[in-house]
């Protein structure tokens, strides 16, 4: 499994990005719970999920910044 690509995010609007952020944060929470309970999980998924969240937040911030600049 490879890390998510930034190019794939360009298809989303702000509402879809918000939904994806919530989904990824829930997934990260469940992975942390699995880790704490010593149940079987893949540690690389923690890295992938954190990476995906950071990409989504960065892309959301760039969209917000562009919309502010267009309004000026």
C-alpha positions in Angstrom: 0.0 0.0 0.0 1.4 3.3 -1.0 1.0 6.7 0.6 -2.0 8.7 -0.7 -1.2 11.1 -3.6 -1.8 14.8 -3.4 -3.0 14.9 -7.0 -6.1 12.8 -6.0 -7.2 15.6 -3.6 -7.7 18.2 -6.4 -11.0 16.6 -7.3 -12.6 17.4 -3.9 -14.4 20.5 -2.8 -14.3 21.9 0.8 -17.2 19.9 2.1 -15.8 16.6 0.8 -12.4 17.5 2.3 -14.1 18.1 5.7 -15.8 14.7 5.4 -12.5 13.0 4.5 -10.7 14.7 7.4 -13.3 13.4 9.9 -13.2 9.9 8.4 -9.4 9.8 8.6 -9.3 11.1 12.2 -11.8 8.4 13.2 -9.7 5.8 11.5 -6.6 7.1 13.3 -8.5 6.9 16.6 -9.4 3.3 16.0 -5.8 2.4 15.0 -4.6 4.0 18.3 -7.1 2.0 20.2 -6.0 -1.2 18.5 -2.4 -0.4 19.3 -3.2 0.2 23.0 -5.2 -3.0 23.3 -2.3 -5.0 21.7 -4.6 -6.3 19.1 -3.4 -7.2 15.6 -2.9 -4.1 13.4 -0.5 -2.8 10.8 1.7 0.0 12.2 2.3 1.5 8.7 -1.4 2.4 8.6 -0.8 5.0 11.4 1.8 6.7 9.2 -0.4 6.6 6.1 -3.4 8.0 8.0 -1.4 10.8 9.6 0.1 11.6 6.2 -3.4 11.7 4.6 -4.7 14.0 7.4 -1.8 16.4 6.8 -2.4 16.4 3.1 -6.1 17.1 3.5 -5.5 19.9 6.0 -2.9 21.5 3.7 -5.1 21.3 0.7 -8.0 22.7 2.6 -5.9 25.6 3.8 -4.7 26.3 0.2 -8.3 26.4 -1.0 -9.3 28.8 1.7 -6.3 31.0 1.0 -7.1 31.1 -2.7 -10.7 32.0 -2.0 -9.6 34.9 0.3 -7.3 36.2 -2.4 -10.0 36.0 -5.0 -12.3 38.0 -2.8 -9.8 40.8 -2.5 
